[in-house]
């Protein structure tokens, strides 16, 4: 049984835009209000923040998507023995 509410679904569907500061003022307020009362969504928000910081750090602080993707793939290949681009059988 899922505990996700309509408010959780609304916040989740806007999380990336919220993190990118792309929401309207009214949508921002709705998401922030929900995050202040929902521990699960607040935890998901904190996770996304940490993930973004980690990815940015792994990319040498650069936000260039192509550079970041290439650098992350190279790091995955080096730590995973080159299996990062192989498809599972």
SVG drawing of the C-alpha trace seen along z (x, -y; Angstrom):
<svg xmlns="http://www.w3.org/2000/svg" viewBox="-4 -34 44 47">
<polyline fill="none" stroke="black" stroke-width="0.4" points="0.0,0.0 1.4,-3.4 1.5,-6.3 2.0,-8.8 -0.6,-11.6 -1.7,-13.9 0.4,-16.6 3.5,-14.3 2.9,-13.5 2.6,-17.3 5.8,-18.1 7.6,-15.1 6.6,-16.1 8.0,-19.6 11.1,-18.7 13.6,-19.1 12.2,-22.4 12.1,-23.5 15.8,-22.6 16.6,-24.5 14.6,-27.5 12.3,-27.4 8.9,-27.3 6.6,-30.2 6.4,-31.9 3.1,-30.2 4.3,-26.7 7.5,-27.4 5.4,-28.3 3.3,-25.1 6.3,-22.9 8.1,-24.6 5.0,-24.3 4.7,-20.6 8.4,-20.0 8.0,-21.7 5.3,-19.2 6.2,-16.0 9.3,-14.1 9.4,-11.7 9.4,-14.5 11.9,-16.6 14.2,-13.6 13.9,-13.1 14.7,-16.8 17.8,-16.6 18.9,-13.5 18.5,-15.3 20.6,-18.2 23.4,-15.9 23.3,-14.0 23.6,-17.3 26.5,-18.5 28.2,-15.1 27.8,-15.1 29.1,-18.6 32.1,-17.8 32.8,-14.7 32.8,-16.9 35.4,-19.3 32.8,-21.9 31.7,-22.3 28.0,-22.3 28.6,-21.5 26.3,-18.5 28.4,-16.9 31.7,-17.3 30.0,-16.0 28.5,-12.9 31.9,-12.0 33.8,-12.5 31.3,-10.4 31.4,-7.6 35.2,-7.6 35.1,-7.3 32.6,-4.5 34.6,-2.6 37.8,-3.0 36.1,-1.8 33.9,0.9 36.5,2.4 35.1,1.0 31.6,2.4 29.8,-0.9 28.8,-0.9 28.2,2.9 24.6,4.1 23.4,6.8 22.8,10.2"/>
</svg>
